[in-house]
Amino acid sequence: GSLLKVDLKNQKVLGRLALSKMGMPQDVRLSPDGKVFYVADMMNDGVFLIDGDSFSEIGFIATGIGTHGFVVSRDGTKLYVSNRGSHKMEQGRAHGPGSVTVIDFATRSVVGQWLIPGGGSPDMGNVSADGKQLWLSGRFDSEVYMIDTTSGAVTKIPVGVEPHGLTVWPQPGRYSQGHTGNMR
């Protein structure tokens, strides 16, 4: 796997970074201080840390099988990492060892690991307006997960086949299935 550094204003590639482990980068988020990029890698089961200024790899955090998506906590202190429990992009294993890893931005370390009871495949999503619930689609299990961000308790909600991401709107009680859950 590799990453590109792009000058958006001038539409030029400024650099290419080959990651230290061959993999499959998925999602990217910038740390609250604007200095470190967090890159989910599905094949390496973790998160690469990339210094934005030097465009160099400065660390790796192991998270879980099939690291796929990121959601930042409402207060900006934590990064929720979805681990699908599979290395496959499509038709992955239902009821696999899916989990959510919680990374503290200040220490760049794992502060929580929430397993999906009975197995699961957490994918993409978002947090509720009050930050108390993490909502993720269960890609290979035809369900959505509502996770309490304090306790890590998981509620499963059956939905249609292979939901891929969802959006949690700022208005309480409004959700829609979609892809990344990013709002612009």
LUMTI-705028 format. One record per residue (C-alpha): x, y, z; residue number from 1. Coordinates in Angstrom, 2 decimals, decimal comma, padded with zeros to 5 digits. Last residue first. Example, Ala and Ser with C-alpha at 12.3 -4.5 7.8 and 13.67 -1.06 7.14 Angstrom:
residues 2
+---------+---------+---------+-----+
:      px :      py :      pz :   i :
+---------+---------+---------+-----+
:  013,67 : -001,06 :  007,14 :   2 :
:  012,30 : -004,50 :  007,80 :   1 :
+---------+---------+---------+-----+
//
This chain:
residues 184
+---------+---------+---------+-----+
:      px :      py :      pz :   i :
+---------+---------+---------+-----+
: -019,45 :  018,43 :  004,44 : 184 :
: -020,76 :  015,46 :  006,31 : 183 :
: -018,79 :  012,23 :  006,34 : 182 :
: -020,93 :  009,17 :  007,11 : 181 :
: -018,71 :  007,14 :  004,85 : 180 :
: -021,24 :  005,23 :  002,77 : 179 :
: -024,98 :  005,53 :  002,95 : 178 :
: -027,63 :  004,31 :  005,34 : 177 :
: -029,67 :  007,06 :  006,90 : 176 :
: -030,18 :  008,18 :  010,47 : 175 :
: -032,34 :  010,81 :  012,18 : 174 :
: -033,22 :  010,30 :  015,86 : 173 :
: -031,64 :  013,50 :  017,15 : 172 :
: -031,03 :  016,15 :  014,46 : 171 :
: -027,29 :  016,26 :  013,79 : 170 :
: -027,66 :  013,50 :  011,18 : 169 :
: -026,10 :  010,10 :  011,75 : 168 :
: -024,93 :  008,78 :  008,41 : 167 :
: -024,44 :  005,16 :  007,52 : 166 :
: -021,84 :  002,85 :  006,08 : 165 :
: -022,12 : -000,11 :  003,75 : 164 :
: -025,22 : -002,15 :  004,58 : 163 :
: -024,70 : -005,65 :  003,17 : 162 :
: -028,28 : -007,00 :  002,90 : 161 :
: -031,11 : -005,12 :  004,58 : 160 :
: -031,42 : -004,24 :  008,29 : 159 :
: -031,39 : -006,06 :  011,67 : 158 :
: -030,49 : -003,82 :  014,67 : 157 :
: -027,73 : -004,96 :  017,04 : 156 :
: -027,15 : -003,18 :  020,37 : 155 :
: -023,55 : -003,12 :  021,65 : 154 :
: -022,28 : -002,09 :  025,09 : 153 :
: -018,94 : -000,24 :  024,79 : 152 :
: -019,45 :  001,29 :  028,25 : 151 :
: -018,97 :  005,01 :  027,60 : 150 :
: -019,41 :  005,20 :  023,83 : 149 :
: -022,58 :  003,06 :  023,92 : 148 :
: -022,54 :  001,18 :  020,62 : 147 :
: -025,43 :  001,08 :  018,16 : 146 :
: -024,66 : -001,57 :  015,57 : 145 :
: -026,47 : -001,93 :  012,24 : 144 :
: -027,31 : -005,27 :  010,68 : 143 :
: -027,08 : -007,31 :  007,51 : 142 :
: -024,13 : -009,34 :  008,86 : 141 :
: -021,44 : -008,74 :  006,24 : 140 :
: -021,39 : -004,93 :  006,39 : 139 :
: -022,51 : -004,35 :  009,97 : 138 :
: -023,14 : -000,60 :  009,69 : 137 :
: -021,83 :  001,55 :  012,51 : 136 :
: -023,49 :  003,94 :  014,99 : 135 :
: -021,46 :  005,21 :  017,95 : 134 :
: -023,69 :  006,53 :  020,72 : 133 :
: -023,07 :  009,04 :  023,52 : 132 :
: -021,54 :  011,79 :  021,37 : 131 :
: -024,52 :  014,14 :  021,90 : 130 :
: -025,10 :  014,51 :  018,15 : 129 :
: -024,80 :  010,75 :  017,68 : 128 :
: -021,55 :  009,30 :  016,36 : 127 :
: -020,76 :  008,17 :  012,83 : 126 :
: -020,68 :  005,22 :  010,47 : 125 :
: -018,48 :  002,85 :  008,50 : 124 :
: -017,89 : -000,91 :  008,85 : 123 :
: -018,48 : -003,15 :  011,83 : 122 :
: -018,53 : -006,84 :  010,80 : 121 :
: -019,95 : -009,00 :  013,55 : 120 :
: -019,42 : -011,80 :  016,01 : 119 :
: -021,66 : -013,18 :  018,74 : 118 :
: -021,09 : -010,03 :  020,80 : 117 :
: -019,20 : -007,37 :  018,76 : 116 :
: -015,94 : -006,89 :  020,64 : 115 :
: -015,09 : -003,49 :  022,12 : 114 :
: -011,42 : -002,62 :  022,62 : 113 :
: -010,49 :  000,47 :  024,62 : 112 :
: -007,63 :  002,84 :  025,45 : 111 :
: -005,35 :  002,06 :  022,49 : 110 :
: -002,49 :  004,54 :  022,22 : 109 :
: -001,62 :  007,73 :  020,38 : 108 :
: -001,26 :  009,45 :  023,77 : 107 :
: -003,21 :  012,63 :  022,99 : 106 :
: -005,33 :  011,08 :  020,21 : 105 :
: -006,65 :  008,27 :  022,43 : 104 :
: -007,49 :  005,24 :  020,29 : 103 :
: -010,67 :  003,19 :  020,77 : 102 :
: -010,81 : -000,13 :  018,92 : 101 :
: -014,11 : -001,47 :  017,59 : 100 :
: -014,56 : -005,17 :  016,94 :  99 :
: -015,41 : -007,83 :  014,38 :  98 :
: -014,34 : -011,44 :  014,98 :  97 :
: -016,52 : -012,82 :  012,18 :  96 :
: -020,30 : -013,28 :  012,45 :  95 :
: -020,63 : -013,22 :  008,66 :  94 :
: -017,39 : -013,74 :  006,74 :  93 :
: -016,76 : -011,33 :  003,94 :  92 :
: -018,79 : -011,10 :  000,77 :  91 :
: -017,01 : -007,98 : -000,42 :  90 :
: -013,78 : -006,19 :  000,52 :  89 :
: -012,26 : -009,26 :  002,16 :  88 :
: -009,74 : -008,98 :  005,00 :  87 :
: -012,32 : -009,98 :  007,60 :  86 :
: -013,23 : -009,11 :  011,20 :  85 :
: -014,49 : -005,71 :  010,08 :  84 :
: -012,34 : -003,70 :  012,51 :  83 :
: -013,91 : -000,28 :  013,03 :  82 :
: -011,65 :  002,31 :  014,65 :  81 :
: -013,10 :  004,92 :  017,01 :  80 :
: -010,68 :  007,84 :  017,37 :  79 :
: -010,75 :  009,72 :  020,64 :  78 :
: -010,22 :  013,25 :  021,95 :  77 :
: -012,24 :  015,24 :  019,41 :  76 :
: -015,13 :  015,99 :  021,79 :  75 :
: -017,63 :  014,49 :  019,34 :  74 :
: -015,52 :  011,32 :  018,99 :  73 :
: -013,81 :  010,81 :  015,62 :  72 :
: -015,08 :  007,94 :  013,45 :  71 :
: -012,70 :  005,78 :  011,46 :  70 :
: -013,09 :  002,84 :  009,11 :  69 :
: -011,49 : -000,40 :  007,94 :  68 :
: -009,19 : -002,45 :  010,12 :  67 :
: -009,73 : -006,02 :  008,87 :  66 :
: -008,75 : -007,98 :  011,97 :  65 :
: -008,07 : -005,78 :  014,99 :  64 :
: -006,24 : -002,70 :  016,30 :  63 :
: -002,44 : -002,75 :  015,95 :  62 :
: -001,06 :  000,81 :  016,12 :  61 :
:  001,72 :  001,78 :  013,70 :  60 :
:  004,21 :  004,61 :  013,91 :  59 :
:  006,08 :  007,53 :  012,38 :  58 :
:  005,61 :  006,94 :  008,65 :  57 :
:  006,85 :  009,92 :  006,68 :  56 :
:  005,20 :  012,82 :  004,89 :  55 :
:  007,64 :  015,24 :  006,58 :  54 :
:  004,91 :  017,76 :  007,39 :  53 :
:  001,95 :  015,41 :  007,71 :  52 :
:  003,64 :  012,83 :  009,91 :  51 :
:  001,93 :  009,52 :  009,13 :  50 :
:  000,60 :  007,12 :  011,75 :  49 :
: -000,40 :  003,74 :  010,31 :  48 :
: -003,45 :  002,06 :  011,83 :  47 :
: -004,09 : -001,63 :  012,26 :  46 :
: -005,01 : -005,03 :  010,93 :  45 :
: -002,29 : -005,15 :  008,28 :  44 :
: -004,65 : -006,11 :  005,45 :  43 :
: -007,35 : -003,56 :  006,27 :  42 :
: -005,05 : -000,58 :  006,79 :  41 :
: -006,60 :  002,45 :  008,48 :  40 :
: -004,50 :  005,61 :  008,04 :  39 :
: -004,19 :  008,17 :  010,86 :  38 :
: -002,63 :  011,41 :  009,63 :  37 :
: -000,58 :  013,35 :  012,16 :  36 :
:  000,02 :  017,10 :  012,51 :  35 :
: -003,36 :  018,85 :  012,40 :  34 :
: -003,65 :  019,18 :  016,19 :  33 :
: -006,98 :  017,31 :  016,13 :  32 :
: -005,34 :  014,35 :  014,34 :  31 :
: -006,20 :  013,97 :  010,65 :  30 :
: -008,32 :  011,06 :  009,48 :  29 :
: -007,82 :  008,50 :  006,69 :  28 :
: -009,81 :  005,41 :  005,68 :  27 :
: -008,83 :  002,35 :  003,67 :  26 :
: -005,15 :  001,59 :  003,10 :  25 :
: -004,62 : -001,95 :  001,72 :  24 :
: -001,34 : -003,57 :  002,64 :  23 :
:  002,34 : -004,06 :  002,00 :  22 :
:  004,10 : -003,15 :  005,23 :  21 :
:  006,51 : -000,22 :  005,51 :  20 :
:  004,10 :  002,06 :  003,63 :  19 :
:  005,24 :  003,43 :  000,29 :  18 :
:  004,89 :  007,20 :  000,44 :  17 :
:  004,37 :  009,16 : -002,75 :  16 :
:  005,02 :  012,87 : -003,03 :  15 :
:  003,94 :  016,27 : -004,24 :  14 :
:  001,24 :  015,18 : -006,70 :  13 :
: -000,08 :  018,30 : -008,35 :  12 :
: -003,57 :  019,79 : -008,59 :  11 :
: -002,38 :  023,35 : -007,98 :  10 :
: -004,81 :  024,09 : -005,14 :   9 :
: -005,11 :  020,45 : -004,10 :   8 :
: -001,38 :  019,91 : -003,59 :   7 :
: -001,42 :  016,13 : -003,24 :   6 :
:  000,53 :  013,77 : -000,97 :   5 :
: -000,02 :  010,21 : -002,20 :   4 :
: -000,20 :  007,10 : -000,06 :   3 :
:  001,03 :  003,56 : -000,58 :   2 :
:  000,00 :  000,00 :  000,00 :   1 :
+---------+---------+---------+-----+
//
